[in-house]
């Protein structure tokens, strides 16, 4: 099976929304998100937003998964940073190498950048997957303040 990684397009919106609902309702994510946030995320991916990019994993005409990355700069490491915000693959398409293909794509496209992501500690399968691909657990706690 030939998997294509391509930017999200408008026709992907319905299937990606369904995938986002499944992803954010799963134990892999701490928050449940909301329809408003999902729509805003997709809108940002489809616009000329310089911070967020969205991708679809496609086999022919079927979307098998999606990913969203956010770009920033890490003063801790002194280089550009790419955050893997969402990486979701349909359950029936997991263990087919799609996630590994996407990570390789990011390593090549963003060579010289820092790749970061968040994983729930309880998501042992994801932890093993990312560690297998060279990611390391950082020994600190992330904190946020949503100023709305």
N, C-alpha and C positions, 0 to 999 in steps of 0.2 A: 504494500500500500504506500503510495506517495503522498506525504503530508506537505501541504503548503502553509507557510507562515506568512500572513499578509496583514496589512493594516485593516482595522475594523472599517466597515462601510455601512451606509444607511440601511441596506437590506438585512444586515446582521442584527439590527436592534431587537426584534422580537425574540429570537433564539438566545441572544446574549442576556436579555432581561430574565428569561427563564433560568438560565444558568446562574446568573447573579443571585436570584432568589434561592436557588438550591444551595449555592456556596455559602451565602450569608446565614442560612438557616441551619447549617451543619455545625458540628462541634469544632471544625477547623478554624472558625472565626469567632472572636469574642463578642462582637456586636452583631445585631440582626440587620443593620442597615435599614433602608426605607426605600419605597418606590421613588420618592423625590430625589434621594441621593443617587440611586441607580440611574435615573434619567439624566441627572447632572453629570455623572461620570461618563456616560456614553456620549452626551453632548460635547463634553470637553475632548473626548477622544476623536470625535468627528470634526471638530473645529481646528483652528490653527493654534490651539493652546500649546505653549512651549514647555509646559511642565508635565503633561500627561499624554501617553500614547497607548492606544489599544490595539490588540492583535487578535486575529481569528486563526484557529488551526483547522484547516480545511482539507477534506479528502473529496476531490471532485466538487460537488455542489453542497455537501453536507458540512456544517460547522460542528466539529468534534470537541471544541473547547475554546477558551479565550484567555487572554492575559491583559493586564494593565500595568504599565510601569510609570513611575514618577521620577523626574530628574531634579537633582539638587547638587550641592557641593559639600563635601565633608572637610571641615577644617581639622578634624581629628586625624585624617589621613592625607590631607592636602591634595585632594583630587576630586574630579566630578564623581557623583554618586548616582546610581540608578537603583531605585527601590522597586522591587517586584511587589506590587500592591496586591494584585489578584492573579492567581494561576489556577484555573479550573479546567478539568478535563472530564467529559462525561464518564460516568462510572463504567459503562460498557466499553470504553476506549482506553481505560487505564492499563498500564503495563505494556503499552505498545511502543514506547520510546518517544512519545510526543513531548513529555516534560523534558527529557534529556535533550531532545532536538531543540527545544526553545532555549534552554540554558546555553547550549552551544552557540545558538544564534546570537544571544545577548553577549556572550564572551567575545565573539568576533566583531559584532557591530559596535560594541562599547569597549573595545580593547583599551586598556589603560585606566579604566574607570573602576570604581568600587561597586560591587553588586551587593545589595543588602535586602533582607526580607524579614518578616516576622512569622513565627510558627508557634502555635499553641503547644506547650510542653506535652500535653496529652496526645498529640497527633504524632505518635511514634513512627508511623510509616513515612510521613512527610519529613520528619527529622532525619531518618535514615537516608531517604532519597537525597536530600540536600547535602548531607555530610558526604555521601558517596560522590557527589559532584563538587567537592572541595569547599563547601561552606563550613564555617566554624561558629560555634555558640559563643556569644559575647557575654561576659560576666557582669552585666549591669542591667538595671531596670529602666525601661523607657517610661517617660511620663508625658502627659499631654494636658493642655488646657484649651478647651473649645470656647473661643470668645464670641462665637456666633456673630 
